[in-house]
Amino acid sequence: MTVAEFIQKWKHVDLKERSAAQEHFLDLCHLLGHPTPAEADPTGERFCFEKGIAKHGGGDGFADVWKKGFFGWEYKGKHKDLNAAYNQLLLYRDALASPPLLVLCDLDRIIVHTNFTNTVSARHEIALEQLGEPRNIEILRAVFFDPERLRPGQTSEAVTRMAAEQIAGIAESMRGRDLAAAAVAHFLDRVVFCLFAEDIGLLPSHLFTRIAESAGSEPATFRGLLGGLFANMSTGGYFGVDRIRHFNGSLFDTTEVPDLNADEVKRIVAAVRLDWSAVDPSIFGTLFERGLDPAKRSQLGAHFTGKEDIRVLVEAVVMTPLRREWDETRQTVTNLLTTGRKSAPPGGASATLTPAQAKKAGMESSSLIHAFLTRLQNVKVLDPACGSGNFLYVTLQALKDLEKEAIVFSMDNGLGSFIPLVGPWQLYGIEINPYAHDLAQMTVWIGWLQWTRLNGFGSPNEPILRAIPGNFQCRDSIIDLTDPASPKEPAWPRVDFIVGNPPFLGGNRIRQELGGAYVENIFALYKDRVPAFADLCCYWFEKARAHIEAGGCKRAGLLATQGIRGGANREVLKRIKQSGDIFWAVSDRDWIQD
């Protein structure tokens, strides 16, 4: 089949999706000289139509066409919503072995989304009438024969570093004009969020870009327009003819925009051109903090604690018990659906259920999944030295992944579709640095929105940013000096889990770094619990131990140096063993203190 023959045939076709899909795909195979699924793989194990169609309880398949290691392909009828098809592929991409390409087609066009790990996502659209253009044929050949040719050149880490550098330059310039550091940080947090919101479609198409480029040479005009946009994002409303969704949240609790000079506006215009949808929330908080905080500016190019390192701790402390609960729930549901009983019968044989028995088993199974999801949606996690939110973001992502696994399992088994409700409102952070405190909240909100978009759950309801007063506190975690004459131990919120990387400062340097008065106060406050001149992180360990003992938490995981094992520090570990236990430890691993 030639390109001209293909176009001529399909531009007049108006068949229903199911009637046309397989024939259209077979024609593409013939056009490109690629074997059809049946020719290439008669078993259907690596290349097939309707991948995953056979499921307990029925329902639609994972993908209309699937080629392992190449693509998942979803068809829709002409003029149907391809965004819905894309969301379906995102929802089931794990079941499709996370192919590098996700392809959508409505017979009039083919859209290819890249899905390579840790890279910027790219989108290629091919209209039927333009199929014969050499570049379009090259894209389709790559889809069928060599997906690596479509791998984007930029990684998400590279984009994140460039974004951080742009913001750092703006911050440095604004601080150089003696603007209040806190006001600069809060303003740039809002700018960053707007850039991200624009690139994932939460703001009208190119709205922030249009503002920046049209008023870029007039700082006063730009400032006024930006203030108007912030005001509308706070409440929802209209900005000119564009409807602005209701964002809410503390991020837009003020519409004030600091004075900007022409160079700073020019830098913002340059930042607009980056792909902000691709920033990595697990690292950009740290990088932005280094750019915003003068004390950390020199660390901007330094290494940082990566997502995989953080996940090691989060998996051990938070996810292991939750996965154990999910495994038990899933097994019970499987037993119910196959035997009508919660526990498997001897020999594990399945049974043929009557319609009434199957209905009862389905209702009971749905209730069990709902109960587990409700349990996940009530999990609370605290990082008592949260920095710019890295640990909380990684924890939220892990909770969301498990929630999705349970939701997809329910859908696959015909037990109903549940709405994902795990979110930032379950996270708590304490951080004394005001720059990091603000960034932590933005990190988890952007991470949540990014996860929702990348996993096929569409756009969140309004208000998009829920107000969570009290979840993130800017204060000292280990001592309350509100009344300097009467220091006291600050309360930590009641949660299920504690994770984090408390500040390390050797016991012999504490007085030099923190000052004599502060040190004498913490020595007096913890005199019976933490030996004098123990490393600073030991106070977090003791606070976490006491919180668990008092019923304020169930499990905690904190980082320390190897010095925690000896000298005065060891007394803190002994107290942990006396009131509880140490269930997991890694004795030698490289960590970067952010």
Order of alpha helices (4+ residues) and beta strands (2+ residues): alpha-alpha-alpha-beta-beta-beta-alpha-beta-beta-beta-alpha-alpha-alpha-alpha-alpha-beta-beta-alpha-alpha-alpha-alpha-alpha-beta-alpha-beta-alpha-beta-beta-alpha-alpha-alpha-beta-alpha
